[in-house]
Amino acid sequence: MKRLLVFPLLFFLFVAVTLFAAEVVQKEPEVTDLRQAFISGTLVVRGDGAAQESGEMTEAQKKILALRSAKIVALRDAVEMINGIRVSGETTVVNAASQSDIIHTAVRGLIRGAQVIKETYDPVSGAAVVFVSVPLTGPHSITGQILPQMGPILPQKNMEYRPESAATVSGGYDGLIVDCRDVSFKPALVNRIVAKDGAVIYDPSRLPKNVLVEKGAAGYTDGVGKARALLAAMGSKNPLEVKAAGVINSTDAEVAPEDASSIFSSNQDNNYLQAARVIFVLR
């Protein structure tokens, strides 16, 4: 009698564990929305796969083939996501890669270096799930690998901002928060800050390569309080806060004349723009 009870119990436990594993996989955070990817700093893509039946296979062989299939799907989708990232304006990574073999090679390198952060295999269904991650910032990131190569491709804005008056701003500002929640601003590898006449106040494509690799071109979040916390982690204690007055080509944040003057003047003291201590707040 006891033996008869053991088998249903084992079966119940096996099903429960399988369902729990499936639930955990479903809860794994997939970050394929580009806005959210810029905020989190990482693309996370999910791939599903199964072993193609080919004669007699052991359970271990099925698992290996299923995981490999799922990873291929995840990497394929990651390529699509990376290609769709805006460089500046309407230019995307895939456009830039088509113009430069160096950038094309960098994109391929990013895919080869994508990290598998989680993988699961269900022996009952033979299905596998793999999550791969591609960082937006850091030495082996999209920004670190691609942006330093963009110089010859990006349309240059030669008109640099110069204030009409030599007014100074008190306050000892050491960072910048640009609130873009009221305008149609889109995050990109290069988000410039410009004045009303189009003169450039901040152009991250001109930053030193080591800054781009270590910090990225800028930070992104969805709240001013979160922006302050991000800047505090960079060493900023008193950031200047301004609101975007408009957008040019969907990725350049335009600021009012008085804010442009404040940014220029306060940056003369602490050079926070050159250190990329800039956070854009997204809606």
Buried (B, 14 or more C-beta within 10 A) or exposed (E): EEEEEEEEEEEEEEEEEBEEBBEEBEEEEBBBEBBBBBBBBBBBBBBBBBBEEEEEBEEEEBBBBBBBBBBEBBBEBBBEBBBEBBBBBEBBBBBBBEEBEBBBEBBEEBBEEBEBEBBBBBEEEBBBBBBBBBBBBBEBBBBBBBBBBBEEBBEEBEEEBEBEEEEEBEEEBBBBBBBBBEBEBBBBBBBBBBBEEEBBBBBBBBBEEEBBBBBBBBBBBEEBEBBBEBBEEBEBEEBBBBBBBBBBBBBBBBBBEEBBBBBBBBBEBBEBBEBBBBBBBBE
